[in-house]
């Protein structure tokens, strides 16, 4: 191994580890390092398909983007995708190896230590610096004995650790002190700095707390990152709370409702759409919240059959049917698992998701899906049939869907997995109001996104809007890096990196 390493751990999940890793990746890139991200094990429903046709956590793909390098399975060798409250699909080096409950996976984890170390070594031999992301908290007593992602990984990589906590949630000082208290003296020796995240207000009010923390723990506070709203970095695996309600102004805006499924996945499909100035997008959690939407979206899911049953039991099926029947301007879209649900039948002969051989779908499209063991993982490029505009995205699914009645494809795929391939993809109703597709990421393409939204505006009798400049993630990474530079002690951070664990 040649590379230096730095690890970012958190006081818990959702405190900002993934975004801080993005920032550090971009900062060190700007400083001239060849840098790569690494997370040994990620539990997430938002995933990404690499060019080598492997599945990794979307957060690591975003971090690779911050490094301006191609994502690879070595950046996230183990991905856990929950399928229920007690079970998950386990993905190793980009390929699913089966579903496991927590106990079985815990026993299986010892076999993954070698895999994780090999992936890290490959990265460390090709890059000068690896920024390692931890998972949850490094102080989980029930998990430490079989840890493969937090401090055992730091010891292996000889990586000093930065501990980040979210002060906006409250209890920050107790979280930091409590985390350090639960570590052994040897483990505490890894923690070289603390970062306070999402601070609102006058930083002078923090001085007493910072002085106490440094005196109490002996660990330097490297900086305080302010709460921000104007930097758009994709969320890892949690829908922002602000998206559960509409914005303050609905005037002349398209209302888009995304059904918040119990096993929702890849909701980042809608990030770019949510940023459009003429869109109010929210996630709805009950059928009663539907009504008045111009577009209803059923998103991807990690358990199609379970979430289809949920839609029926919660009354979404009847409510959506009523809205589509009463208002001929309302549109309906299904992506991946949502596409499968829009069909007439989902068949599961190998019982991959349930004990049922088949289940009736919502019946909005004349298509049928058969769930198969082999998982489709591929980056694709396609052209929409109506507009002839191109989209780039990825397919990630177990199902194979075919027409069972009059229907039209949505896209013509012309590249799949980096190879020239031609096939029709997706399905749409004759009037174009209802359509489904397996392709994730279609709305990242600005011209197609604007054309799609303008079609809905036309149905409402509204004028079309001109497309705006495409969202530029590279610019956002630079904004994030600048924010971090301005609010942390960068020389101290570099000193920690250079000293390592010596």
N, C-alpha and C positions, 0 to 999 in steps of 0.2 A: 504494500500500500504506500502511495506517495503523498496523497492529499492531506492537507490539514482539515480539521473538522470542527464544527461548532454546532451545539444542539440547542434547540428552543423547546423548553417544557412549559407547561402551564399549571395553574392551580386547579384547573378543571377543564371540562369540555366547553368550547365556545367562547374562550376568553381572548382569542386573537392570535393563536399560534400560527395558523396557516398564513394569515395575512402578514404577520411579522416576518415569516420565512420568505415570503414574496419580496418584501421590502429589502431584507438583507441580501437576498440573491441579486437584486438589481443594484444595490449599493456596491457590493463587492465586484460585480461585473463592471460597473462604472470605474472602479479602482484598478481595473486591469486583470482581475483574476478570471480564470476559466472555472466557473462554479456550476454545481449541480445540486438539486434538491434530493432528499431521501427520507422516506418514511417506511420503516420496516413493515408495519401493519397498520392498515387504515380501516376503520369501520365507517362505511358511508354508502349511501344509495345514489349519490351523484358520481358517475363514473365516466371514463373517457376511453376511446379505442385508439391505440397507438398504431403507427404504420406497420409494425410487425404483427398486427392483428392480436394484440394483447390488451386486456382490460385493467386499468389502474384507476385509483381515485382521481376525480377531476381536480382536486386541490393540487396534486403533484403535477398534473398537466399544466395548470395555470402557473405553478412555480417554475416549471421548465420554460414556459413562455417568458417569464421574468428574466430568466438566464439567457434567453434567445437561443435555446437549443431544442432539439427534437425530444419529446417525451419518450421514455422507454419503460419497460416493465421492471427494470432494475431499480427505478426510482420509487416503486411501491410494490415489492415482491409479494406481499400478502394483502389481499383485499377481502374484507368481510362485509357481505351485503345481507342485512337482516331480512328475513322473509316472514317472520312472526315475532311475537314477544320472547320466544325461547329458542328460535332456530335461525340459521343464516346459511346462505350459500358462501362457500369458501373458494376464493380465486387465488391460485398460486402461479406466479410468473405469468400472469395474464390469462390463465385458463382455469375454468371452473373444475374443481375436483369433487364436488358433491355438496349436499346439504348436511349440516351438523347441528346438534344442540350444543349448549354451552359446555356441558360436561365432556362430551365426546371431543369437542374442539380443544378443550384444555389438555386432554390426554394426548391429542394429536400434535399439539404445538411443539413438543420437543423435537419432532422430525423437521420442523421448519427453521430451527436455529441455523443449520448448515446452509439452507437456501438463502436466508436473510444475509448471512455473512458473505456468501459468495457474491450476491448482488452488490453489497456494499464495496467489496474488494474490486469488482469490475469498475464501479464508478470512481473509486479512489485511485485507480491506476490510470484513468483517462482524464481526470480533472485535477486542478490544483487545490480546490476547496469544495467540501461537501457540507451543505447546511442541512442538518438532521432535524426533523420534526418529531416530537414526542406525541403521545396520545393520552387524552384525559389528564390524569394527574399521576406523577411519579410516586405518589405516596399512598396508593390504594393497597392497603394491607393484604386484601384477599387475592391480589393479582401479582404482587411483587415476586413471588417464588417462581412463577413461570413467565416473567416479563421478557418480551423479545423486542420491545419498541422504545422503552424509556431509558432508565439509567444503565441497564446491562448493555444496551447498545452504545451508550456514551462511553462506558468503560472499554468496550471492544474497540471503538473508533478513537479512543484517547481524546475525546471531545469535551472541552469545558462547556458548562450548561448555563444558559440564561433562563431565568424563571419569569414568566409573564403572568399578570393577573388583571382582571377587569374590575376597575374601581366603580364603574357605573352601576354594577349590580349590588354594591354594598358589601360590607364584611371583608374588604380587601386585606386589611392588615392582619386579621385573624386567619385568612386563607394563607397568606405568605408565611406567617409565624408557624401556623399549624402544619403546613406542608413540610417545612424544614424540621420541625420537632419530630415528625414521624419518620424521618430519614435516619439511617445509621450515621455515625460520625464519618465513615468512609464515603457514604453517599453524599452527605452534606458538603464534603470537600470538593465535589464536582461543581457545585453551584457557585458561579463566579460573579453573577450580577442579577439584578432584579429590574424589570421594566413595568411601569404602571401604565395601563392601557385605558383608553376611553374616559379621560378626565374632562369634566365640565367645570367651568368657573375660574376663579382667581388662583393661580398656582401658588401664590404666597401663602394661601391657607393650608397648603400641604407641607410646608417646611417642617413644622413640628412633628408631623407623622413620619416624614422621611428621616429626620434625625433620630427619632425613636427606633425606627425599623433598622437602620444601619447599626445603631448601638446594640440593639437587642439581638440581632442575628449575625453581625459582623460581615454582612454582605452589602456591597455598594449598590445603591439605586442608580442605575445608568441613565434613566430618563423617564419623562412623563409624556405620553402620547395623547394629544387632545382628541376628544370626540370629533369626528368629521362626517360630513354627508356628501361632499363634492368629489370624492374619489371613488370610482366604480371598479371595485375588484370583486369577482364572483364569490358569493357565499359558498361555504363548503357543503354543509348538510343541514341547514336550517333556514326555513323561509323567514325573511325579516318580518317582524311583527307589524311594521307599517304596511305591509302588503296584505294584511288581513282586513283592511278597510280601504275605502276609496279616499282619494285625495280631497282637499277642501273644495276644489272647483270642478264641477262636472260639465260646465258649459261647453258645448261644441266638442265634447270628448267622447271617444268610443269607449263604451263600458265592456270590459272583458272579465269574465268570471272563470277562474281556474279551479276546478274541483279539487279540494285538498284530500287526497286519498290517504288511507292509513299507511300504505307502503309506497307513497309517492317517491319517484326517483327522477333524476335529471330535470328538476324544475328550472335549472339554469337555461333551459330551452327558451325561456320567456324573459330573460334579463334584458336583451336588446329591445324587445317590444315594449317593455315596461318603461324604458327611457324615452320613448316617443312622446312628444309634447301633446299630441291629440289623443292620448290613451290614458284611461284610468283602469288599471289592472289590479285585481285583488284575488286572494284565495278564499274560497267559500267552504265553510265547514258543516253546513246543513242545507237541506233542500229548500227550507224556508227563506234562505238568503238569496236564492236565485229569483230573478225577475227583473226585466228591463235591460238585461245584458244584450249587447249587440253580437257578442261572440261568447260561446261557452266552450271551454277546453277541458277534455279529459286527458290528463297527462300520462306519462310513463309510470310504471309501477313495478316493484319487484315481485309481487304476487298477484297476477291478473285475476285469477279465480276468486281469491279471498276478497279483493277489492270490488270485483263485480257483484259478489253477494252483498257487500256493504252498500253499494249504490242502490241495490234493490230494497234491502231492509230499511235503509234510511230515507227511502222515497224519492231519491234522485231520478230514477227511471221515469216515474209518472210525471214528475214536475218538468223534466226536460221535454218529454213528449208533448205535454200541454203547451209549453212555451213555443215549441217549434210549430205546433199546429195553429196556434192563435196568431202568431206574428210571422209573416213570410219574409221579414227582414232579418230575423235572428239566424245566425250561423252556428254550426257545431263542428268542432274539430277534435279528432283523437290522434294522439301520437304514441306509437309503439304499443304498450299495453292498452292505452286508451283506444287505439285503432282496433285492436282485437275485440274490445268490449262493444264497439259500435256494430259489430257483425251479428249474424244470426246465431251462430254456434261457436263455442270453443271446445275442442275435443282434447282430452288428456288421456290417451290410451295407455300411456306408461306411468300414469299417476305421478307426474312430476310435481304438481302443485296441489293435488287433492286426491281423495278416494273416489271421485266421480270419473266416469268415462267421458262424460260431456256435460256441458251446461249451456243453457240458452243465453245468448247475448242480449243487448239492448235492442237489436233489430233495426237500426237506422241505416245500415248499409247491407246489401246482399252479398256478404262475404262470410267465409267460414275459416276458422283457424285450427290447425292441428299443432299441439305442443310437442316438440321433439327434443331428444336428449342433447343433440349437437347444438351448440350455441353459435349463432351468427355474430361475428365480430369483424367489422370492416369499415374503413373510411370510404366514403362515396362522394362522387360528384354527379350532379343530375341537372336536368333542365325541365322546368315546369312546362306542361303541355299548353296551357292557356296563354301564358305570357312569353314563353321561350326564354325566360330569365334563368340564370344558373344559381344553384345553391351547392354548398359543400357541407357535409356533415358526417354522421356515422350511424351505422346500424348495430344494435346490440340486443338480441332477442333470441328466444327459444322457439318461437312459433313460425309456422309457414302458413300464409294466408292466401286463399284462392277465391275467385268470384263464384257465386252460386246464383246469379241473376244479372239483369241488365245493369251495367256499371262501367265507369270510365276510369282509367288510371290517372294519377295526379302528375307523376314525374316520369321522365325517361332517364334512367341511369346510364351514363356513358363511361364511368370509371369506377371500379370497385377494388379495393385493396391495392391500389396503385397499378392495376391492369385495365386495359381497354375491354370493357364488357358492356353489353347493351341489354337492358331489360326494362319492362314497364314496372312501375312501383306505385303503391298506394291505390286508393279507390275514392271516387267521389260520386255524389248523386247527380242525376241529369241536370238539375238546376244549379249545381255548384255550391249549394248552401251547406252541404254536409260532406266532409272528406276526412280521410285518415291516411297516415303515412307511418312507416317505420323509421324515417330519417330524423335523427336528432340534430338540432343546430340549424334548421332551415332558416330561422329568422335572424341569424347573425349576418346574413347577406342583405345589405342595406337596400339595394334596388328591389329585390324580391319582397322584402318586408313592407316597403312603402307601397308597392303595387298591391299586395295582399290587403293592406289596411284601406287603401283607396277603393278597392272593390266593395268593402263593407260600407264605406262612406257613400259610395254611389247608391247602394241599396236604400240608404236613409235619405237620399236626395241632397246630400252635402257635396260641395265641390272637392275635387281631388287636391291634395297637398303635394308640393314638391318634396323630393327626397332630400334629407339633410346629409351632411358629411358623415360617412360611416364612423361608427364608434371605433376609437383607436386605442386598443389595450396598451400598446407600448407607451403612449402618452400618459395613461393612467398609472402605469408602473413607475414612470419617472416622477409623477406628482407624489406618489406614495413614498418613493425613496427620498425625495426632497423634504417631505414632512418629517420623516424619521431622522434624517440628518439634522434638522433644525431643533429636534426635541430630545436627542439622546447624546451622551458623551461619547462621540465616535472615537476619539483617540483612546479612551479607556477600553472600548470594545475591541479595537485593533490590538491593544496591549494584551487583552485576555486571549485573543486568537493566537498571537505570536508566542506567548508563554505556554499556551496549552495547559497540560496538567502537571507540568514540571514545578 
